[in-house]
Amino acid sequence: MKILQIMAGADAGGAELFFERLCVAMNKQNSIEQRVLIRNNPNRKSRLEAGGVEPTELKFGGKLDWQTSRAIKREIDSFKPDIVLTWMNRATDKCPAPKDGNFIHVARLGGYYDLKYYKTCDHLVANTEDLIDYLIKEKWTADKAHYLPNFVAEDIAKPLDRKAYFTPETAPLILAMGRLHENKAFDVLLQAMARVPDAYLWIAGDGPLRDELDKVAEKAGVKPRVRFLGWRDDAAALLSTADLFVCPSRHEPLGNVVIEAWAHNMPIVAADSYGPGTLITHLETGVLVPIDDSATLARGIKNVLNDPELARSMVEKGRAEYEANFTEDIVVNQYLEFFEKVTAPCAASPV
């Protein structure tokens, strides 16, 4: 089977990183012949090449960029894919509509996108059940809206040297990861840290609120115990170094970071936003606290740090949840079964 994947996203982001993982995973499948098109991005290109994937870079400009659509059409005409899998709005918008059934167009969504970009698609894939409900409410029929979860990397990495980050070896170390955006609620976590006086916090990520969060840390009196690490590509090493992972998000539609924590045997405390709240069973696979509640978040953090048996139990059960539902083999097999299903004779025609 021939699969053409197309991504025009930014350099960093959950969907973009999963796209890279899926491309590399599909490259290992003997039953798949794959071609990959990406927006000009040296970092993404090098990461894909390291995984054995040779992508083609295109411009993916604005409305006046007609060259990218033409280049995609040439790729389709020469490669003759069975399925074109486009990721998010721009890649989907630039993809020409199937003509006389020459390929099946599948688009993958990672949020509540404007569906005007998806009118010519044959099928939509979403990574949460809630997104499937959204698609059905927007008049996509159940046989054309498909839930396929993400998987996360299970790389084993050595812990980082805490001294290099001016962090005591004996201090409890909390890790948070994500874009420095209002949705991620790192301001709430910084305020909670004032109630966890012995712990240090590493935040891996960057974004528009970097300076503002620095001021929040200073106002809360925790700045000496906080390290803003910027964007990182060593999540496995960070998770090996920390003692606890915290996801304080106000809005988190999936919660890849929860699955990453489970995969790396890390206890987790999370705000009860949609993604973590759907994934985590409270006090079994993690601790859930109310959104925007720094005091309860602090209590949750201290409860886990001060109760090794609770932390051990949550790690064990979180790992079991990961192994049952979110490993690379499990999710890739679901994608392969989906591809076989939608390319079978008598598969449904476009909406």
C-alpha atoms as a printed R data frame, in Angstrom:
    type eleno elety resid chain resno       x      y       z
1   ATOM     1    CA   MET     A     1   0.000  0.000   0.000
2   ATOM     2    CA   LYS     A     2   1.242  3.487  -0.875
3   ATOM     3    CA   ILE     A     3   0.806  6.311   1.664
4   ATOM     4    CA   LEU     A     4   1.593  9.981   1.032
5   ATOM     5    CA   GLN     A     5   1.784 12.040   4.254
6   ATOM     6    CA   ILE     A     6   1.714 15.849   4.156
7   ATOM     7    CA   MET     A     7   2.538 18.209   7.047
8   ATOM     8    CA   ALA     A     8   2.725 22.018   6.921
9   ATOM     9    CA   GLY     A     9   2.855 22.673  10.674
10  ATOM    10    CA   ALA     A    10   5.199 24.666  12.859
11  ATOM    11    CA   ASP     A    11   8.570 23.480  14.131
12  ATOM    12    CA   ALA     A    12   7.223 22.327  17.485
13  ATOM    13    CA   GLY     A    13   3.869 21.098  18.712
14  ATOM    14    CA   GLY     A    14   2.108 17.912  19.735
15  ATOM    15    CA   ALA     A    15   0.618 17.128  16.318
16  ATOM    16    CA   GLU     A    16   3.886 17.904  14.555
17  ATOM    17    CA   LEU     A    17   5.915 15.647  16.828
18  ATOM    18    CA   PHE     A    18   3.414 12.808  16.487
19  ATOM    19    CA   PHE     A    19   3.509 13.214  12.703
20  ATOM    20    CA   GLU     A    20   7.266 12.669  12.831
21  ATOM    21    CA   ARG     A    21   6.895  9.604  15.055
22  ATOM    22    CA   LEU     A    22   4.214  8.112  12.807
23  ATOM    23    CA   CYS     A    23   6.262  8.697   9.648
24  ATOM    24    CA   VAL     A    24   9.251  6.917  11.176
25  ATOM    25    CA   ALA     A    25   7.048  4.091  12.456
26  ATOM    26    CA   MET     A    26   5.375  3.633   9.059
27  ATOM    27    CA   ASN     A    27   8.806  3.514   7.456
28  ATOM    28    CA   LYS     A    28   9.428  0.264   9.371
29  ATOM    29    CA   GLN     A    29   6.346 -1.452   7.906
30  ATOM    30    CA   ASN     A    30   7.066 -3.851   5.050
31  ATOM    31    CA   SER     A    31   3.485 -3.490   3.820
32  ATOM    32    CA   ILE     A    32   3.781  0.297   3.395
33  ATOM    33    CA   GLU     A    33   5.527  2.357   0.733
34  ATOM    34    CA   GLN     A    34   5.632  5.920   1.990
35  ATOM    35    CA   ARG     A    35   6.372  9.371   0.656
36  ATOM    36    CA   VAL     A    36   6.463 12.453   2.930
37  ATOM    37    CA   LEU     A    37   5.989 16.146   2.095
38  ATOM    38    CA   ILE     A    38   6.718 18.861   4.667
39  ATOM    39    CA   ARG     A    39   6.858 22.621   4.904
40  ATOM    40    CA   ASN     A    40  10.420 23.949   4.593
41  ATOM    41    CA   ASN     A    41  11.886 23.046   7.971
42  ATOM    42    CA   PRO     A    42  15.526 21.954   8.407
43  ATOM    43    CA   ASN     A    43  14.952 20.676  11.945
44  ATOM    44    CA   ARG     A    44  12.008 18.475  10.969
45  ATOM    45    CA   LYS     A    45  13.862 17.272   7.886
46  ATOM    46    CA   SER     A    46  16.897 16.233   9.932
47  ATOM    47    CA   ARG     A    47  14.768 14.454  12.544
48  ATOM    48    CA   LEU     A    48  12.906 12.519   9.868
49  ATOM    49    CA   GLU     A    49  16.134 11.638   8.083
50  ATOM    50    CA   ALA     A    50  17.549 10.330  11.362
51  ATOM    51    CA   GLY     A    51  14.569  7.953  11.412
52  ATOM    52    CA   GLY     A    52  15.183  6.774   7.857
53  ATOM    53    CA   VAL     A    53  12.560  8.997   6.184
54  ATOM    54    CA   GLU     A    54  13.592 11.240   3.261
55  ATOM    55    CA   PRO     A    55  11.046 14.077   3.100
56  ATOM    56    CA   THR     A    56  10.475 16.554   0.292
57  ATOM    57    CA   GLU     A    57  10.229 20.185   1.395
58  ATOM    58    CA   LEU     A    58   7.677 22.578  -0.115
59  ATOM    59    CA   LYS     A    59   6.818 26.205   0.574
60  ATOM    60    CA   PHE     A    60   3.245 25.908   1.912
61  ATOM    61    CA   GLY     A    61   2.721 29.662   1.709
62  ATOM    62    CA   GLY     A    62  -0.496 31.678   1.880
63  ATOM    63    CA   LYS     A    63  -3.415 32.016  -0.525
64  ATOM    64    CA   LEU     A    64  -1.211 33.309  -3.353
65  ATOM    65    CA   ASP     A    65   1.063 30.254  -3.175
66  ATOM    66    CA   TRP     A    66  -0.225 28.184  -6.092
67  ATOM    67    CA   GLN     A    67   3.111 26.404  -6.551
68  ATOM    68    CA   THR     A    68   2.711 24.149  -3.516
69  ATOM    69    CA   SER     A    69  -0.640 22.756  -4.666
70  ATOM    70    CA   ARG     A    70   0.826 22.121  -8.098
71  ATOM    71    CA   ALA     A    71   3.861 20.383  -6.553
72  ATOM    72    CA   ILE     A    72   1.588 18.165  -4.427
73  ATOM    73    CA   LYS     A    73  -0.401 17.228  -7.543
74  ATOM    74    CA   ARG     A    74   2.834 16.252  -9.310
75  ATOM    75    CA   GLU     A    75   3.791 14.068  -6.348
76  ATOM    76    CA   ILE     A    76   0.388 12.386  -6.411
77  ATOM    77    CA   ASP     A    77   0.561 11.829 -10.165
78  ATOM    78    CA   SER     A    78   4.048 10.307  -9.981
79  ATOM    79    CA   PHE     A    79   3.693  8.307  -6.736
80  ATOM    80    CA   LYS     A    80   0.075  7.189  -7.271
81  ATOM    81    CA   PRO     A    81  -0.705  6.767  -3.554
82  ATOM    82    CA   ASP     A    82  -3.606  4.710  -2.278
83  ATOM    83    CA   ILE     A    83  -4.055  7.172   0.597
84  ATOM    84    CA   VAL     A    84  -3.052 10.805   1.049
85  ATOM    85    CA   LEU     A    85  -2.911 11.625   4.780
86  ATOM    86    CA   THR     A    86  -2.882 15.390   5.384
87  ATOM    87    CA   TRP     A    87  -2.248 16.912   8.797
88  ATOM    88    CA   MET     A    88  -4.262 19.930   9.952
89  ATOM    89    CA   ASN     A    89  -5.621 22.865   7.966
90  ATOM    90    CA   ARG     A    90  -2.940 24.126   5.609
91  ATOM    91    CA   ALA     A    91  -1.752 20.775   4.307
92  ATOM    92    CA   THR     A    92  -5.359 19.702   3.778
93  ATOM    93    CA   ASP     A    93  -6.265 22.944   2.027
94  ATOM    94    CA   LYS     A    94  -3.298 22.664  -0.355
95  ATOM    95    CA   CYS     A    95  -4.062 19.079  -1.306
96  ATOM    96    CA   PRO     A    96  -6.010 18.702  -4.561
97  ATOM    97    CA   ALA     A    97  -9.315 16.868  -4.313
98  ATOM    98    CA   PRO     A    98  -9.348 13.215  -5.410
99  ATOM    99    CA   LYS     A    99 -10.324 12.826  -9.058
100 ATOM   100    CA   ASP     A   100 -12.231  9.752 -10.182
101 ATOM   101    CA   GLY     A   101 -11.177  7.939  -7.010
102 ATOM   102    CA   ASN     A   102  -7.456  8.150  -7.796
103 ATOM   103    CA   PHE     A   103  -6.700  8.202  -4.056
104 ATOM   104    CA   ILE     A   104  -8.435  8.264  -0.686
105 ATOM   105    CA   HIS     A   105  -7.979 11.595   1.089
106 ATOM   106    CA   VAL     A   106  -7.732 11.258   4.875
107 ATOM   107    CA   ALA     A   107  -7.140 14.293   7.079
108 ATOM   108    CA   ARG     A   108  -5.923 14.079  10.655
109 ATOM   109    CA   LEU     A   109  -7.221 16.615  13.186
110 ATOM   110    CA   GLY     A   110  -5.771 17.380  16.602
111 ATOM   111    CA   GLY     A   111  -8.288 20.007  17.694
112 ATOM   112    CA   TYR     A   112 -11.631 21.639  16.996
113 ATOM   113    CA   TYR     A   113 -10.647 22.964  13.584
114 ATOM   114    CA   ASP     A   114 -12.753 24.910  11.113
115 ATOM   115    CA   LEU     A   115 -14.067 22.137   8.885
116 ATOM   116    CA   LYS     A   116 -14.274 24.357   5.795
117 ATOM   117    CA   TYR     A   117 -10.790 23.058   4.932
118 ATOM   118    CA   TYR     A   118 -11.950 19.434   4.928
119 ATOM   119    CA   LYS     A   119 -14.927 19.433   2.564
120 ATOM   120    CA   THR     A   120 -13.252 17.298  -0.123
121 ATOM   121    CA   CYS     A   121 -11.839 14.696   2.286
122 ATOM   122    CA   ASP     A   122 -13.087 11.129   2.231
123 ATOM   123    CA   HIS     A   123 -12.376 10.463   5.919
124 ATOM   124    CA   LEU     A   124 -11.296 12.356   9.013
125 ATOM   125    CA   VAL     A   125  -9.135 10.980  11.811
126 ATOM   126    CA   ALA     A   126  -9.150 12.469  15.316
127 ATOM   127    CA   ASN     A   127  -7.129 11.564  18.386
128 ATOM   128    CA   THR     A   128  -9.874 11.892  21.032
129 ATOM   129    CA   GLU     A   129 -13.409 10.574  21.294
130 ATOM   130    CA   ASP     A   130 -14.573 14.117  22.057
131 ATOM   131    CA   LEU     A   131 -13.323 15.285  18.656
132 ATOM   132    CA   ILE     A   132 -15.279 12.456  17.041
133 ATOM   133    CA   ASP     A   133 -18.410 13.726  18.780
134 ATOM   134    CA   TYR     A   134 -17.627 17.203  17.424
135 ATOM   135    CA   LEU     A   135 -17.264 15.880  13.865
136 ATOM   136    CA   ILE     A   136 -20.539 13.994  14.056
137 ATOM   137    CA   LYS     A   137 -22.312 17.098  15.372
138 ATOM   138    CA   GLU     A   138 -20.884 18.907  12.334
139 ATOM   139    CA   LYS     A   139 -22.617 16.400  10.020
140 ATOM   140    CA   TRP     A   140 -19.745 13.981   9.407
141 ATOM   141    CA   THR     A   141 -21.193 10.488   9.520
142 ATOM   142    CA   ALA     A   142 -19.801  7.911  11.938
143 ATOM   143    CA   ASP     A   143 -18.364  5.812   9.103
144 ATOM   144    CA   LYS     A   144 -16.213  8.776   8.009
145 ATOM   145    CA   ALA     A   145 -15.007 10.015  11.417
146 ATOM   146    CA   HIS     A   146 -12.459  7.725  13.034
147 ATOM   147    CA   TYR     A   147 -10.762  7.698  16.439
148 ATOM   148    CA   LEU     A   148  -7.088  6.747  16.309
149 ATOM   149    CA   PRO     A   149  -4.977  7.497  19.396
150 ATOM   150    CA   ASN     A   150  -1.423  8.793  19.536
151 ATOM   151    CA   PHE     A   151   1.557  6.826  20.726
152 ATOM   152    CA   VAL     A   152   4.631  8.268  22.396
153 ATOM   153    CA   ALA     A   153   8.299  7.428  22.189
154 ATOM   154    CA   GLU     A   154   9.588  4.999  24.809
155 ATOM   155    CA   ASP     A   155  13.239  5.976  24.505
156 ATOM   156    CA   ILE     A   156  15.414  5.116  27.466
157 ATOM   157    CA   ALA     A   157  17.745  7.942  28.459
158 ATOM   158    CA   LYS     A   158  20.159  8.605  31.277
159 ATOM   159    CA   PRO     A   159  19.196 11.244  33.828
160 ATOM   160    CA   LEU     A   160  20.625 14.694  33.258
161 ATOM   161    CA   ASP     A   161  23.155 16.222  35.613
162 ATOM   162    CA   ARG     A   162  21.048 18.341  37.965
163 ATOM   163    CA   LYS     A   163  24.079 20.411  38.902
164 ATOM   164    CA   ALA     A   164  24.219 21.710  35.333
165 ATOM   165    CA   TYR     A   165  20.822 23.292  36.013
166 ATOM   166    CA   PHE     A   166  21.694 24.517  39.514
167 ATOM   167    CA   THR     A   167  19.342 22.013  41.091
168 ATOM   168    CA   PRO     A   168  20.280 20.117  44.274
169 ATOM   169    CA   GLU     A   169  20.536 16.357  43.861
170 ATOM   170    CA   THR     A   170  18.424 15.763  46.983
171 ATOM   171    CA   ALA     A   171  15.624 18.256  46.260
172 ATOM   172    CA   PRO     A   172  12.288 16.940  44.928
173 ATOM   173    CA   LEU     A   173  12.230 17.812  41.213
174 ATOM   174    CA   ILE     A   174   8.985 18.575  39.392
175 ATOM   175    CA   LEU     A   175   8.847 18.592  35.581
176 ATOM   176    CA   ALA     A   176   6.316 20.310  33.316
177 ATOM   177    CA   MET     A   177   6.398 20.469  29.519
178 ATOM   178    CA   GLY     A   178   4.490 22.481  26.935
179 ATOM   179    CA   ARG     A   179   4.093 25.743  25.109
180 ATOM   180    CA   LEU     A   180   4.209 28.786  27.360
181 ATOM   181    CA   HIS     A   181   0.623 29.734  26.611
182 ATOM   182    CA   GLU     A   182  -2.375 30.640  28.765
183 ATOM   183    CA   ASN     A   183  -4.002 27.262  28.069
184 ATOM   184    CA   LYS     A   184  -1.127 25.441  29.756
185 ATOM   185    CA   ALA     A   185  -1.657 27.272  33.098
186 ATOM   186    CA   PHE     A   186   1.982 27.378  34.115
187 ATOM   187    CA   ASP     A   187   1.089 30.470  36.137
188 ATOM   188    CA   VAL     A   188  -1.060 28.238  38.369
189 ATOM   189    CA   LEU     A   189   1.818 25.775  38.779
190 ATOM   190    CA   LEU     A   190   4.222 28.572  39.710
191 ATOM   191    CA   GLN     A   191   1.785 29.811  42.335
192 ATOM   192    CA   ALA     A   192   1.424 26.249  43.660
193 ATOM   193    CA   MET     A   193   5.200 25.986  44.021
194 ATOM   194    CA   ALA     A   194   5.055 28.623  46.761
195 ATOM   195    CA   ARG     A   195   3.269 25.975  48.871
196 ATOM   196    CA   VAL     A   196   5.853 23.265  48.078
197 ATOM   197    CA   PRO     A   197   8.904 25.003  49.562
198 ATOM   198    CA   ASP     A   198  11.565 22.309  49.185
199 ATOM   199    CA   ALA     A   199  10.887 21.375  45.554
200 ATOM   200    CA   TYR     A   200  12.434 22.643  42.318
201 ATOM   201    CA   LEU     A   201  10.559 23.043  39.037
202 ATOM   202    CA   TRP     A   202  11.814 22.583  35.487
203 ATOM   203    CA   ILE     A   203   9.573 23.861  32.687
204 ATOM   204    CA   ALA     A   204  10.496 22.617  29.213
205 ATOM   205    CA   GLY     A   205   8.917 24.796  26.548
206 ATOM   206    CA   ASP     A   206   8.772 28.264  25.069
207 ATOM   207    CA   GLY     A   207   6.109 30.658  23.914
208 ATOM   208    CA   PRO     A   208   4.533 34.095  24.195
209 ATOM   209    CA   LEU     A   209   4.224 34.097  28.003
210 ATOM   210    CA   ARG     A   210   7.897 33.504  28.798
211 ATOM   211    CA   ASP     A   211   8.532 36.967  30.273
212 ATOM   212    CA   GLU     A   212   5.169 37.077  32.027
213 ATOM   213    CA   LEU     A   213   5.752 33.715  33.689
214 ATOM   214    CA   ASP     A   214   9.137 34.887  34.867
215 ATOM   215    CA   LYS     A   215   7.362 37.743  36.646
216 ATOM   216    CA   VAL     A   216   4.805 35.336  38.121
217 ATOM   217    CA   ALA     A   217   7.641 33.207  39.510
218 ATOM   218    CA   GLU     A   218   9.290 36.276  41.013
219 ATOM   219    CA   LYS     A   219   6.049 37.530  42.561
220 ATOM   220    CA   ALA     A   220   5.315 34.096  44.043
221 ATOM   221    CA   GLY     A   221   8.781 33.994  45.573
222 ATOM   222    CA   VAL     A   222   9.767 30.806  43.726
223 ATOM   223    CA   LYS     A   223  12.044 32.140  40.993
224 ATOM   224    CA   PRO     A   224  15.244 30.756  42.615
225 ATOM   225    CA   ARG     A   225  13.728 27.247  42.409
226 ATOM   226    CA   VAL     A   226  12.402 27.456  38.833
227 ATOM   227    CA   ARG     A   227  14.303 26.678  35.637
228 ATOM   228    CA   PHE     A   228  12.861 27.669  32.247
229 ATOM   229    CA   LEU     A   229  14.561 25.234  29.882
230 ATOM   230    CA   GLY     A   230  13.179 26.402  26.520
231 ATOM   231    CA   TRP     A   231  12.180 23.956  23.781
232 ATOM   232    CA   ARG     A   232  13.765 20.552  24.305
233 ATOM   233    CA   ASP     A   233  14.084 17.406  22.232
234 ATOM   234    CA   ASP     A   234  15.229 15.230  25.149
235 ATOM   235    CA   ALA     A   235  11.937 14.515  26.900
236 ATOM   236    CA   ALA     A   236  13.107 11.021  27.860
237 ATOM   237    CA   ALA     A   237  16.152 12.407  29.681
238 ATOM   238    CA   LEU     A   238  14.042 15.039  31.441
239 ATOM   239    CA   LEU     A   239  11.557 12.398  32.589
240 ATOM   240    CA   SER     A   240  14.405 10.196  33.811
241 ATOM   241    CA   THR     A   241  15.727 13.082  35.895
242 ATOM   242    CA   ALA     A   242  12.551 14.330  37.586
243 ATOM   243    CA   ASP     A   243  10.596 12.871  40.489
244 ATOM   244    CA   LEU     A   244   7.114 14.008  39.462
245 ATOM   245    CA   PHE     A   245   5.409 15.237  36.304
246 ATOM   246    CA   VAL     A   246   2.745 17.954  36.541
247 ATOM   247    CA   CYS     A   247   0.254 18.976  33.839
248 ATOM   248    CA   PRO     A   248  -1.628 22.065  35.108
249 ATOM   249    CA   SER     A   249  -3.419 22.840  31.813
250 ATOM   250    CA   ARG     A   250  -6.682 24.770  31.681
251 ATOM   251    CA   HIS     A   251  -7.304 23.310  28.219
252 ATOM   252    CA   GLU     A   252  -5.663 20.081  27.084
253 ATOM   253    CA   PRO     A   253  -7.695 18.212  24.449
254 ATOM   254    CA   LEU     A   254  -5.542 15.066  24.434
255 ATOM   255    CA   GLY     A   255  -2.754 15.020  26.991
256 ATOM   256    CA   ASN     A   256   0.179 13.424  25.163
257 ATOM   257    CA   VAL     A   257   2.302 14.445  28.123
258 ATOM   258    CA   VAL     A   258   0.263 12.138  30.368
259 ATOM   259    CA   ILE     A   259   1.012  9.192  28.095
260 ATOM   260    CA   GLU     A   260   4.703 10.174  28.016
261 ATOM   261    CA   ALA     A   261   4.817 10.203  31.807
262 ATOM   262    CA   TRP     A   262   3.221  6.755  31.929
263 ATOM   263    CA   ALA     A   263   5.645  5.414  29.334
264 ATOM   264    CA   HIS     A   264   8.614  6.651  31.356
265 ATOM   265    CA   ASN     A   265   7.403  5.403  34.741
266 ATOM   266    CA   MET     A   266   6.728  8.855  36.133
267 ATOM   267    CA   PRO     A   267   3.964  9.664  38.659
268 ATOM   268    CA   ILE     A   268   1.719 12.471  37.468
269 ATOM   269    CA   VAL     A   269  -0.473 15.199  38.934
270 ATOM   270    CA   ALA     A   270  -2.764 16.939  36.436
271 ATOM   271    CA   ALA     A   271  -5.536 19.495  36.297
272 ATOM   272    CA   ASP     A   272  -8.830 17.875  35.350
273 ATOM   273    CA   SER     A   273  -9.027 19.357  31.839
274 ATOM   274    CA   TYR     A   274 -10.525 17.209  29.093
275 ATOM   275    CA   GLY     A   275  -7.490 15.201  27.946
276 ATOM   276    CA   PRO     A   276  -5.890 14.341  31.299
277 ATOM   277    CA   GLY     A   277  -9.324 13.942  32.901
278 ATOM   278    CA   THR     A   278 -10.297 11.394  30.267
279 ATOM   279    CA   LEU     A   279  -7.034  9.477  30.490
280 ATOM   280    CA   ILE     A   280  -6.328  9.459  34.229
281 ATOM   281    CA   THR     A   281  -8.204  7.467  36.842
282 ATOM   282    CA   HIS     A   282  -7.849  9.540  40.013
283 ATOM   283    CA   LEU     A   283  -5.467  8.042  42.599
284 ATOM   284    CA   GLU     A   284  -4.863  5.036  40.342
285 ATOM   285    CA   THR     A   285  -2.991  6.212  37.253
286 ATOM   286    CA   GLY     A   286  -2.468  9.775  38.508
287 ATOM   287    CA   VAL     A   287  -3.819 12.522  40.698
288 ATOM   288    CA   LEU     A   288  -6.439 14.910  39.313
289 ATOM   289    CA   VAL     A   289  -7.080 18.366  40.771
290 ATOM   290    CA   PRO     A   290  -9.492 21.152  39.787
291 ATOM   291    CA   ILE     A   291  -8.499 23.555  37.009
292 ATOM   292    CA   ASP     A   292  -7.112 26.939  38.138
293 ATOM   293    CA   ASP     A   293  -6.725 25.854  41.755
294 ATOM   294    CA   SER     A   294  -3.126 26.401  42.873
295 ATOM   295    CA   ALA     A   295  -3.786 25.428  46.493
296 ATOM   296    CA   THR     A   296  -5.256 22.024  45.595
297 ATOM   297    CA   LEU     A   297  -2.561 21.509  42.993
298 ATOM   298    CA   ALA     A   298   0.064 22.093  45.688
299 ATOM   299    CA   ARG     A   299  -1.651 19.575  47.985
300 ATOM   300    CA   GLY     A   300  -1.712 17.014  45.191
301 ATOM   301    CA   ILE     A   301   1.984 17.521  44.519
302 ATOM   302    CA   LYS     A   302   2.899 17.197  48.196
303 ATOM   303    CA   ASN     A   303   0.722 14.103  48.629
304 ATOM   304    CA   VAL     A   304   2.610 12.290  45.869
305 ATOM   305    CA   LEU     A   305   6.053 13.498  46.926
306 ATOM   306    CA   ASN     A   306   5.383 12.482  50.543
307 ATOM   307    CA   ASP     A   307   3.790  9.104  49.796
308 ATOM   308    CA   PRO     A   308   6.240  6.791  47.980
309 ATOM   309    CA   GLU     A   309   3.738  3.918  47.994
310 ATOM   310    CA   LEU     A   310   1.100  6.043  46.238
311 ATOM   311    CA   ALA     A   311   3.694  7.168  43.689
312 ATOM   312    CA   ARG     A   312   4.852  3.584  43.094
313 ATOM   313    CA   SER     A   313   1.295  2.326  42.639
314 ATOM   314    CA   MET     A   314   0.413  5.102  40.169
315 ATOM   315    CA   VAL     A   315   3.578  4.449  38.176
316 ATOM   316    CA   GLU     A   316   2.726  0.742  37.951
317 ATOM   317    CA   LYS     A   317  -0.873  1.318  36.878
318 ATOM   318    CA   GLY     A   318   0.028  4.153  34.499
319 ATOM   319    CA   ARG     A   319   2.590  1.944  32.809
320 ATOM   320    CA   ALA     A   320  -0.003 -0.815  32.428
321 ATOM   321    CA   GLU     A   321  -2.418  1.676  30.809
322 ATOM   322    CA   TYR     A   322   0.308  2.758  28.389
323 ATOM   323    CA   GLU     A   323   1.197 -0.812  27.451
324 ATOM   324    CA   ALA     A   324  -2.450 -1.696  26.895
325 ATOM   325    CA   ASN     A   325  -3.389  1.243  24.671
326 ATOM   326    CA   PHE     A   326  -0.637  3.625  23.604
327 ATOM   327    CA   THR     A   327   2.484  1.762  22.464
328 ATOM   328    CA   GLU     A   328   3.853  2.252  18.986
329 ATOM   329    CA   ASP     A   329   2.930 -1.290  17.909
330 ATOM   330    CA   ILE     A   330  -0.677 -0.991  19.100
331 ATOM   331    CA   VAL     A   331  -1.349  2.390  17.506
332 ATOM   332    CA   VAL     A   332   0.476  1.662  14.236
333 ATOM   333    CA   ASN     A   333  -1.528 -1.548  13.858
334 ATOM   334    CA   GLN     A   334  -4.713  0.478  14.332
335 ATOM   335    CA   TYR     A   335  -3.586  2.839  11.568
336 ATOM   336    CA   LEU     A   336  -2.777 -0.079   9.273
337 ATOM   337    CA   GLU     A   337  -6.182 -1.657   9.917
338 ATOM   338    CA   PHE     A   338  -7.820  1.689   9.210
339 ATOM   339    CA   PHE     A   339  -5.921  2.081   5.932
340 ATOM   340    CA   GLU     A   340  -6.995 -1.412   4.854
341 ATOM   341    CA   LYS     A   341 -10.592 -0.647   5.757
342 ATOM   342    CA   VAL     A   342 -10.915  2.625   3.835
343 ATOM   343    CA   THR     A   343  -9.170  1.277   0.705
344 ATOM   344    CA   ALA     A   344 -11.272 -1.877   0.590
345 ATOM   345    CA   PRO     A   345 -13.687 -2.278  -2.335
346 ATOM   346    CA   CYS     A   346 -16.994 -0.477  -1.803
347 ATOM   347    CA   ALA     A   347 -15.441  2.006   0.674
348 ATOM   348    CA   ALA     A   348 -17.599  5.091   1.115
349 ATOM   349    CA   SER     A   349 -17.290  7.987  -1.309
350 ATOM   350    CA   PRO     A   350 -16.530 11.583  -0.214
351 ATOM   351    CA   VAL     A   351 -19.010 13.623   1.797
